[in-house]
Amino acid sequence: MISDQIASKLQTSSLPRNLGIRVLRALPGDSTLEVTVAAEHLNLHGACHGGLIFTLADTAFGFAANAGDENAVTQEASIHYVTPARLDEVLTAQATQISRQGRSAVLDVTVTAGDGRVVALFRGLARFVG
């Protein structure tokens, strides 16, 4: 299920589409996205580039934060790379809102590979704006 807010924003957000990111679920405080690691996503060592993993996690974060009636921006974000991802692996990013106080929310995103291993852990602070 994808909220109406995210469905309309997908029309103008081309980066996820250009990278091959697919939206499986996008609801307030909860989203699931995936991407298949392609040759153009590899770094100098033949593993998935950290920039793609960060973008996947950040996009899941953003969709979960913006799937409701409010607009949110990223105030802060960090990522911990745990294991490398390889060519042709499907990476899944699951975002979950952990806390909401006033205009700020904390969301965690876990990026996993098809075999279930954790590839990266991302935490973002969302700020809800006008």
C-alpha positions as CSV (number, residue, x, y, z in Angstrom):
1,M,0.0,0.0,0.0
2,I,1.2,3.5,-0.9
3,S,-0.3,6.6,0.6
4,D,-1.9,9.2,-1.7
5,Q,0.7,11.7,-0.6
6,I,3.6,9.5,-1.7
7,A,1.9,8.4,-4.9
8,S,1.6,12.1,-5.9
9,K,5.2,12.9,-4.9
10,L,6.5,10.0,-6.9
11,Q,5.4,11.8,-10.0
12,T,8.0,14.5,-9.5
13,S,10.8,12.6,-7.7
14,S,12.8,10.9,-10.5
15,L,15.9,9.9,-8.5
16,P,14.5,6.7,-7.0
17,R,13.1,5.7,-10.4
18,N,16.4,6.5,-12.1
19,L,18.3,4.3,-9.6
20,G,15.8,1.4,-10.0
21,I,14.3,1.8,-6.5
22,R,10.9,0.3,-6.1
23,V,8.3,1.3,-3.5
24,L,6.6,-1.7,-1.9
25,R,4.9,0.2,1.0
26,A,4.7,3.8,2.1
27,L,2.5,4.7,5.0
28,P,2.9,7.2,7.7
29,G,5.8,6.1,9.9
30,D,6.4,2.9,7.9
31,S,7.8,2.2,4.4
32,T,9.5,-0.6,2.5
33,L,11.6,-0.1,-0.6
34,E,13.9,-2.3,-2.6
35,V,16.5,-2.1,-5.3
36,T,18.5,-4.7,-7.3
37,V,22.2,-4.1,-7.3
38,A,23.2,-3.5,-10.9
39,A,26.7,-3.2,-12.5
40,E,26.3,0.6,-12.5
41,H,25.9,0.5,-8.7
42,L,29.3,-1.1,-8.0
43,N,32.2,0.7,-6.4
44,L,35.9,0.2,-7.1
45,H,36.0,-3.1,-5.2
46,G,33.1,-4.7,-7.0
47,A,30.7,-4.3,-4.1
48,C,27.5,-2.1,-4.0
49,H,28.5,1.5,-3.7
50,G,27.6,3.0,-0.2
51,G,25.9,5.9,-2.0
52,L,23.2,3.7,-3.4
53,I,22.7,2.0,0.0
54,F,22.4,5.4,1.7
55,T,20.1,6.7,-1.0
56,L,17.8,3.6,-0.6
57,A,17.7,4.0,3.2
58,D,17.2,7.8,3.0
59,T,14.4,7.4,0.5
60,A,12.7,4.9,2.7
61,F,13.1,7.3,5.6
62,G,11.7,10.2,3.6
63,F,8.7,8.2,2.3
64,A,7.8,7.0,5.9
65,A,8.1,10.6,7.2
66,N,6.2,12.2,4.4
67,A,3.4,9.6,3.8
68,G,1.0,11.5,6.1
69,D,-0.6,14.9,5.9
70,E,2.6,16.8,7.0
71,N,5.8,17.6,5.1
72,A,9.1,16.5,6.7
73,V,12.7,17.2,5.9
74,T,15.8,15.4,7.0
75,Q,17.4,17.3,9.9
76,E,20.1,14.7,10.5
77,A,21.0,11.2,9.2
78,S,23.7,8.6,9.9
79,I,24.4,5.2,8.5
80,H,26.5,2.2,9.6
81,Y,27.5,-0.2,6.9
82,V,27.6,-3.8,8.2
83,T,28.2,-6.1,5.3
84,P,28.8,-5.5,1.6
85,A,26.1,-6.1,-1.0
86,R,27.0,-7.7,-4.3
87,L,25.9,-7.6,-7.9
88,D,22.3,-8.8,-8.5
89,E,21.4,-8.9,-4.9
90,V,18.0,-7.4,-4.0
91,L,18.3,-4.9,-1.1
92,T,15.3,-4.1,1.0
93,A,15.0,-1.0,3.2
94,Q,12.4,-1.1,6.0
95,A,11.8,2.3,7.7
96,T,10.0,2.6,11.0
97,Q,9.2,5.6,13.1
98,I,10.6,5.1,16.5
99,S,9.6,8.4,18.3
100,R,7.7,11.6,17.6
101,Q,7.9,14.6,19.9
102,G,6.4,17.8,18.6
103,R,7.8,18.7,15.2
104,S,10.6,16.1,15.3
105,A,10.6,12.3,14.7
106,V,13.3,9.6,14.8
107,L,13.1,6.9,12.2
108,D,15.3,3.8,11.9
109,V,15.9,2.0,8.6
110,T,17.3,-1.5,8.3
111,V,18.7,-2.5,4.9
112,T,18.9,-6.2,4.3
113,A,20.0,-8.5,1.5
114,G,17.9,-11.3,0.0
115,D,19.5,-13.9,2.3
116,G,18.4,-11.9,5.4
117,R,21.8,-10.5,6.4
118,V,21.9,-6.8,7.6
119,V,23.7,-4.6,5.1
120,A,23.3,-1.3,6.8
121,L,21.6,0.5,9.7
122,F,20.4,4.1,9.2
123,R,18.9,6.5,11.7
124,G,17.3,9.8,10.6
125,L,15.8,12.8,12.4
126,A,12.9,14.2,10.6
127,R,11.7,17.8,11.1
128,F,8.0,18.5,10.2
129,V,7.7,21.8,8.5
130,G,4.8,24.1,7.4
